[in-house]
Amino acid sequence: MNFSFTTEQEELRRYTRQWLDENCPMETVRQLMDTERGYDPRHWAALAEMGWLGMAIPVEWGGAGFTFLELFVVLEEQGRSLFCGPFLSTVVMAAGVIEEAGDDRQKQELLPSIAGGDLIATVAFAEPNGRWEAEGITTEARPRPGGGWTVAGTKSFVLDGHIADLLVVAARTDQGVSLFLVPAGTDGVGATRLETMDQTRKQAEITLDDVSLGADALLGMEGGGWPVLERMMEKAVVALSAEQVGGAQACLDMAVSYAKVRKQFGRPIGSFQAIKHKCADVLAQVEAARSAAYYAGWAVSEDNEERPLMASLAKSYCSEAYFFSAAENIQIHGGIGFTWEHNAHLYFKRAKSSELLFGDPSFHREKIAGQLGL
């Protein structure tokens, strides 16, 4: 098997990096992370114009019809730049769920709007209990007399939930976990942005106070939501792993660059064994993480039978590799690495938040063990 990227995919990487360097430098990241919405609508419109928002959406639903690997390349570069925007929540999560579970009417109504940049959507999955599994979903959806549904509960850690136009809500019905389309402006829906450690990626708490929905709000079959969410989570953790690899590589580049120019005792600190070994350790972690993430990206793109195993493997390993790289980057920079003015702490915080998002390494190792029959 050849796991190298094609010429076209490498050209996509080059163009993506160039656009992000020009439009989303660290100065812009710092400005956006201090805003309530956390992204620039002009950037979002540009992504739509370039076709990024519809990259993995089939052509018949208004997208470009590329594979997950093209999306993977863009995500890796976004992780390198700490891109601020609802890309993961809308393009990877919500669009993926709607494409898999929606009927033709729902797809035609929603997917072209996502691809065109007119609709920001997210998946409201986890709850205050912090569990990323079916048993953690306690939000209830009850049938209404005469048709429709009443949904009540609270969702936490919802990516970009405070700015989303549409929420895909996981709720429990008599038949099991089901999915519902909930417009953000619906009566009874409340959204509060959470004050998290990493403000480059916004999260929100969503409250659903006996929200009334029509019968057409059900996405897919009643009780059939959990398999859809499982596949969405596999794709989401691999997408996040791509980001983590990009961020870890940025930390390595930052550390090596600094080690070459910072001098102590009349020589660059990179000439000292302690710093050399730190940089070498980070390189080893980054390359191993890249291998795991790339293989998982291939498995998702090909819908290979190893997809669930590789997704958890990539998430567990890339989470630890990114956090290690970000922490060592700060250590190599010394005192200046701890300051607010330096960018090292932004990567450190993103690394920590990404480590916990969609389940920490221990959670995914437990999933791996289960898949191995242990």
Number of C-alpha atoms within 10 A of each C-alpha: 3 5 9 9 14 11 9 10 17 14 12 16 20 14 14 20 20 13 15 17 14 9 14 21 14 16 10 14 22 18 14 21 18 12 13 12 19 23 24 16 12 9 15 21 15 14 18 19 14 13 16 24 28 29 23 22 25 16 13 12 20 19 21 17 14 16 16 22 21 21 23 24 24 23 27 27 28 23 25 22 21 25 23 25 23 23 22 20 22 26 24 27 24 24 29 23 24 21 18 15 20 21 15 11 9 18 19 15 11 22 28 22 19 23 27 20 21 15 15 24 30 28 27 28 28 24 21 13 11 17 15 18 15 19 9 14 24 20 21 21 27 16 16 14 7 7 11 16 23 17 27 21 18 22 27 22 22 25 27 31 31 22 22 22 16 22 25 24 25 28 26 24 19 12 11 16 25 25 32 25 21 23 16 20 12 13 13 14 21 17 22 15 20 17 10 14 13 19 22 25 22 27 23 22 22 24 19 22 15 17 17 22 22 15 14 15 17 23 23 20 14 16 16 16 25 19 14 18 24 15 17 19 24 22 24 21 26 32 30 27 35 32 31 37 30 25 28 34 26 23 29 25 15 18 25 22 12 17 20 13 12 14 13 11 6 7 12 15 21 23 13 12 10 12 20 15 12 20 22 14 15 25 20 14 22 27 15 17 27 24 15 24 30 24 18 31 28 20 22 24 18 14 12 12 10 15 22 22 20 24 27 27 24 29 35 25 23 33 26 20 26 33 24 20 29 29 21 23 28 23 17 23 20 11 9 14 18 14 12 10 10 13 19 24 19 20 28 24 19 23 27 20 20 25 24 16 18 23 20 19 21 11 16 20 18 13 17 19 11 11 12 9 7 8
